[in-house]
Amino acid sequence: MIKAPRMNGLELAAAIRERDRTVPIIITSVSTETADLLAANQLQLVDYLVKPLSRERIKAALERAALGLLAEGRVFVRLDADTTYCAADGTLCRLTERIALTSRERDVLDLLAAHRGQWLSKERLLAGLYAETDTGSEASLKNLLLRLRHKIGTDAILNRYGVGYRLA
């Protein structure tokens, strides 16, 4: 929203950038004017979406924003009423207890959190977890998810036969 009554979208984004250089910003606008595009380029946006908007473009921009936050370790993921995953240090916090996770457990939680609400197939999880090596198998994935469910709680990671896994 570039044109607005009191402060336009670019001015708002610039004000946000003065306080925080890392907060994800997505601008939606009908404007394709060169001056607006150049100004937006200086603001380190996640995306500048030109209207009319498509569900796919919005989803892609939100996924990039979420993945950027995860990569920066700035995400806390609520798994249930008592348990939160802190991506910054790779731990679970349950009430007053901190539970350490292995690097693979953190990797699978990061993948599931980045795609929260979506079912991820075994193949997609294996590709995301073992991209650099060929050591991943269905058995190792199931073992990893079993250990993680034991630490988190069985209801936090859902499984649908033939479809995959997702966070509740």
N, C-alpha and C positions, 0 to 999 in steps of 0.2 A: 504494500500500500504506500505508494510514493506520495500521492496527493492526499492530504488530510487537513482538517481545519486549523488546529493549533500548531502541531509539529508534524512534519511529514515523516514517512517511514525512514528515509535516509538520515534525517536529523536525529530521530530516535535511535537508530542503529549507531550513529556517531557518538551520541551521548552514552550509550551502553559501552562502546569501545573505550571511551575515556576512563571508565571505571573497571572494566574487565575485558582483556584482550582475547579471552578464550571462550566466552559463552557462545554457544552456537546460535547463529541468527539466520533465518530464512525470510526473504522478502518476497511477497507476491505483489504483482503490479500489472497493469495494462501497458505501462510505459516501456517503449523500446528506444527512447531518445538516447542518443549517444552520451549526453552529459550525465543522465541518470545512470547509465550502465558504467561509465567511467568512475562516477562517485561510488557506486556500489562495489566496484572492483577494489577500491582502496580500503573497504571495510572488512575484508576477510570473511565474507559470508559463506555459509554452508552452500547456499544456492540462491539464485535470483530466478524465481519462477514467473513466467509471463502468462497472464490469464488469456484464455480460459485454461483452468488447471485440469490436469488429468490425475486420476487416482495413482497411477504408476509413478508419475514425477514427484508427487507429494510423498509417497511411500519411500521412494529412493532417497529423497532429501532427508527425511526423518531417520532413515537407516544410517546414512552417512553421519548425521549429527550424533546418533546414539553410539555408533562405532568409534567416533572421535572422542566422545566422553569416556567410553570404556578404555580406549588406548591411553588416555591421559590419567586413568585411575580415579576419575571423579564421580564414580557412580556407586550408589548404594542401592541394592536390589532387595526389596522386602519379599521374603520367601513365605512367611506366614506371620501371625500376630506377634510371635516371640523371636523370630529369626531374621537377620539381615545379612546379606553378603556384601562385604566391602571389597570392591574391585581394586582399590588402591593398594591394600596390603594382602589381598588374597585370603582373607579370613572370614569365618562366619561369626556373627555375634548373636548369642542366644541369651537374652536377659543380661546377666553380668558375666557370662562365660564367653571366652574367645576360643574358637576352634580352628586350628591350623588345617590348611588344605595342601595337598600335593600340587605340583605344577600342572599335572594333567587334570586334576579335579577343578583347579581354577580355570583351565582352558575350556573344559566342557561347560562350566557355569557361565563363563564369558560368552561362549557361543549361544547358549540357551537364552541368556539375558539380552543379547543383541537382537535376538529374533523372538522376543517374548510374544506369546499369543500365536505363534506359528509352530506347526509341527515340523520337526527336522527329522529326516529319514536317517537310518543307521549309516547309509552311505555318505550323506552330507556331514554327519558328525565325524565319521572316520576321516573323511577328506580334510575337514577343518582341524582335526586333532593331530593327524599324522601326515601332513602335507609334505614335510621334508624327508620323511622316512617311510618305509614300507612295513613297519613293524606292527601296525594296527590290525586287529582282527575283530570280528563280531564278538568273540569270547572276551577279548580284552576290554572292549567297550562295555559289554554287559557287566563285567567285574567292576569296572570303574564306576558305572552308574549305581551298582549295588552298594559300593563303599560310600558313595556320595549320598545316596538315600539314607544310609545308616546314620550319617553325620547330620543331615538336614532334617530328615523326617520323610516318611514314605509318600506323603501326599504332595510334596513340593515339586517333584518331577513326575509328570504324567506320561503314560505309555499307552499307545493305541496300536494294537497288533496290525501289522502291514502298513502302518502309516509312519510311526516314529515316536519322538519324544518332544515334550515341551514343558516349560515352567507353568505351574498352576496359576 
